[in-house]
Amino acid sequence: MRVVLAEDLFLLRDGLVRLLEAHDFQIAAAVDNGPGLSRALADLKPDVAVVDVRLPPSFTDEGLQCALQARREQPGLPVLVLSQHVEQLYARELLADGKGGVGYLLKDRVFDAEQFVDAVRRVAAGGTAMDPQVIQQLLAQHGGHNSPLERLTPREVEVIELMAQGRSNAAIAERLVVTERAVAKHTSNIFTKLGLPPSDDDNRRVLAVLAYLER
């Protein structure tokens, strides 16, 4: 699996390269600035991009803007954002096309290698990997009338938030201390309330998460 990595801090960038290579990823490019990221994404067309939000030269939202432009030019390009900050506007824009293949992790909340590597693989496969704090901030803007928050039960909200993190039914059941059958029932109810017709179950999970975060 070919990865383009963008991180301006040398030690962190080198550490990520070594970590990903140790888990059988191929680093197509590791860059430290926005223009370099844009060129790498356009020329190399990787399987997934791992992108810091704030890159030179602007140190504002350069990395995220490059990722958004790349997804406009290559629809569905998997992008995992790795940042110290939640940029709500651009996080929502990443989700807006409804194609999946999106992750947003906070650097200081990635606690082990397996968690990070699993997130990269999930995003590359077209899934989602969202930090709970990112989800909470995105949902904070959507608590009004006619939002999904109004249609889902409190337990269904817990389930879909865990789905957004990329957890399987078994992992959700373990976290909530319920049976997998109960989780399956909740996910079925979520699909129905969000108006998602029967289809491939993995695809419906992604669509449910995206619909929930976007409405």
C-alpha positions as CSV (number, residue, x, y, z in Angstrom):
1,M,0.0,0.0,0.0
2,R,1.5,3.3,-1.2
3,V,1.4,6.3,1.2
4,V,2.1,9.9,0.7
5,L,3.0,11.5,4.1
6,A,3.1,15.2,4.9
7,E,4.5,16.4,8.2
8,D,6.8,19.4,8.7
9,L,8.5,18.2,11.9
10,F,11.5,16.1,11.0
11,L,11.5,13.7,14.0
12,L,7.7,13.1,13.7
13,R,7.9,12.6,10.0
14,D,10.8,10.2,10.2
15,G,9.1,8.3,13.0
16,L,5.9,7.9,11.0
17,V,7.9,6.7,8.0
18,R,9.7,4.1,10.1
19,L,6.4,3.0,11.7
20,L,4.5,2.6,8.5
21,E,7.4,0.8,6.7
22,A,7.6,-1.6,9.7
23,H,3.9,-2.5,9.0
24,D,4.5,-3.1,5.3
25,F,3.5,0.2,3.8
26,Q,5.5,1.7,1.0
27,I,6.3,5.4,1.5
28,A,5.8,6.9,-2.0
29,A,6.8,10.3,-0.7
30,A,7.4,12.1,2.7
31,V,7.2,15.8,2.4
32,D,7.4,18.8,4.8
33,N,5.4,21.5,2.9
34,G,2.2,22.3,1.1
35,P,3.5,22.6,-2.5
36,G,5.5,19.4,-2.1
37,L,2.3,17.6,-0.9
38,S,0.3,18.9,-3.9
39,R,2.9,17.7,-6.3
40,A,3.2,14.3,-4.7
41,L,-0.5,13.7,-4.6
42,A,-1.0,14.7,-8.2
43,D,2.0,12.8,-9.6
44,L,2.1,9.7,-7.5
45,K,-1.6,9.0,-6.9
46,P,-1.1,7.1,-3.6
47,D,-3.4,4.6,-2.0
48,V,-3.7,6.9,1.0
49,A,-2.4,10.3,2.1
50,V,-1.5,11.0,5.8
51,V,-1.6,14.7,6.2
52,D,-0.8,17.3,8.9
53,V,-3.1,20.3,8.8
54,R,-0.6,23.0,9.3
55,L,2.3,23.0,6.9
56,P,4.7,25.6,5.4
57,P,4.6,28.1,3.9
58,S,1.4,29.4,5.6
59,F,1.4,27.2,8.8
60,T,-2.4,27.6,8.8
61,D,-4.4,25.0,6.9
62,E,-2.0,24.3,4.1
63,G,-2.1,20.5,4.4
64,L,-5.8,20.2,4.6
65,Q,-6.3,22.6,1.7
66,C,-4.0,20.4,-0.4
67,A,-5.8,17.3,0.6
68,L,-9.2,18.8,-0.3
69,Q,-7.9,19.9,-3.7
70,A,-6.5,16.4,-4.4
71,R,-9.8,14.9,-3.5
72,R,-11.5,17.2,-6.0
73,E,-9.1,16.1,-8.7
74,Q,-9.1,12.5,-7.6
75,P,-12.6,11.8,-6.2
76,G,-12.4,9.4,-3.3
77,L,-8.7,9.7,-2.6
78,P,-8.3,8.3,0.9
79,V,-7.0,11.0,3.3
80,L,-6.2,10.6,7.0
81,V,-5.7,13.9,8.7
82,L,-3.3,13.9,11.7
83,S,-3.4,17.1,13.6
84,Q,-3.1,18.9,16.9
85,H,-6.3,20.9,16.1
86,V,-9.9,20.3,15.0
87,E,-10.5,22.5,11.9
88,Q,-14.3,22.1,11.8
89,L,-15.0,23.8,8.5
90,Y,-12.4,21.8,6.5
91,A,-13.2,18.5,8.4
92,R,-16.8,18.9,7.3
93,E,-15.7,19.7,3.7
94,L,-13.6,16.5,3.7
95,L,-16.8,14.6,4.5
96,A,-19.0,16.5,2.2
97,D,-18.7,14.3,-0.9
98,G,-20.0,11.3,0.9
99,K,-17.4,9.0,-0.6
100,G,-15.7,7.8,2.6
101,G,-12.0,7.2,2.8
102,V,-11.7,9.9,5.4
103,G,-10.0,10.0,8.8
104,Y,-9.2,12.7,11.3
105,L,-7.0,11.9,14.3
106,L,-5.6,14.2,17.0
107,K,-1.9,13.7,17.5
108,D,-1.9,13.8,21.2
109,R,-4.7,11.1,21.3
110,V,-3.0,8.5,19.3
111,F,-1.8,6.2,22.0
112,D,-0.2,3.2,20.2
113,A,1.1,2.0,16.9
114,E,-1.7,-0.5,16.2
115,Q,-4.4,2.1,16.7
116,F,-2.7,4.4,14.1
117,V,-1.9,1.7,11.6
118,D,-5.4,0.3,11.8
119,A,-6.8,3.8,11.1
120,V,-4.5,4.2,8.0
121,R,-5.7,0.8,6.7
122,R,-9.3,1.5,7.4
123,V,-9.2,4.9,5.6
124,A,-7.3,3.4,2.6
125,A,-10.1,0.8,2.3
126,G,-12.7,3.5,2.0
127,G,-13.8,3.6,5.7
128,T,-13.7,6.3,8.3
129,A,-11.5,6.8,11.4
130,M,-12.6,9.8,13.4
131,D,-11.3,10.8,16.8
132,P,-14.2,11.1,19.3
133,Q,-13.4,14.7,20.0
134,V,-13.6,15.5,16.3
135,I,-17.0,13.9,16.1
136,Q,-18.3,15.8,19.2
137,Q,-17.2,19.1,17.7
138,L,-18.8,18.4,14.3
139,L,-22.0,17.2,16.0
140,A,-22.1,20.3,18.2
141,Q,-23.3,22.3,15.2
142,H,-26.1,19.9,14.4
143,G,-28.2,19.6,17.5
144,G,-31.1,21.6,16.1
145,H,-34.6,20.6,15.0
146,N,-34.8,17.8,12.3
147,S,-31.2,16.8,12.8
148,P,-30.2,13.1,13.1
149,L,-29.7,13.7,16.8
150,E,-33.4,14.2,17.1
151,R,-34.2,10.9,15.4
152,L,-31.7,8.6,17.1
153,T,-32.0,7.3,20.6
154,P,-29.2,7.9,23.1
155,R,-27.9,4.4,22.6
156,E,-28.0,4.7,18.8
157,V,-26.0,7.9,19.1
158,E,-23.4,6.0,21.1
159,V,-23.3,3.2,18.5
160,I,-22.9,5.5,15.5
161,E,-20.2,7.6,17.2
162,L,-18.3,4.3,17.8
163,M,-19.0,3.4,14.1
164,A,-17.4,6.7,13.1
165,Q,-14.3,5.7,15.0
166,G,-14.2,2.6,12.7
167,R,-15.1,0.1,15.4
168,S,-16.6,-3.3,14.4
169,N,-19.9,-4.6,15.9
170,A,-17.8,-6.8,18.2
171,A,-15.7,-3.9,19.4
172,I,-18.8,-1.8,19.9
173,A,-20.5,-4.5,21.9
174,E,-17.5,-4.9,24.1
175,R,-17.3,-1.1,24.7
176,L,-21.0,-0.8,25.5
177,V,-21.2,-4.1,27.4
178,V,-24.0,-5.4,25.3
179,T,-24.3,-8.4,22.9
180,E,-23.4,-8.2,19.2
181,R,-27.0,-9.0,18.4
182,A,-28.1,-5.8,20.3
183,V,-25.5,-3.8,18.3
184,A,-26.7,-5.3,15.0
185,K,-30.3,-4.2,16.0
186,H,-29.2,-0.7,16.8
187,T,-27.2,-0.4,13.5
188,S,-30.3,-1.6,11.6
189,N,-32.4,1.0,13.2
190,I,-29.8,3.7,12.4
191,F,-29.8,2.7,8.7
192,T,-33.6,2.9,8.6
193,K,-33.7,6.3,10.4
194,L,-31.1,7.7,8.0
195,G,-33.0,6.4,5.0
196,L,-30.2,4.1,3.8
197,P,-31.6,1.2,1.7
198,P,-30.3,-2.3,2.0
199,S,-26.9,-2.8,0.3
200,D,-23.4,-3.9,1.2
201,D,-23.3,-3.6,5.0
202,D,-19.8,-2.1,5.1
203,N,-20.8,0.5,2.6
204,R,-24.0,1.4,4.6
205,R,-21.8,1.8,7.7
206,V,-19.7,4.4,6.0
207,L,-22.8,6.1,4.5
208,A,-24.5,6.2,7.8
209,V,-21.5,7.9,9.5
210,L,-21.1,10.4,6.7
211,A,-24.9,11.2,6.6
212,Y,-25.0,11.6,10.4
213,L,-22.0,13.9,10.5
214,E,-23.1,15.9,7.5
215,R,-26.8,16.6,8.3
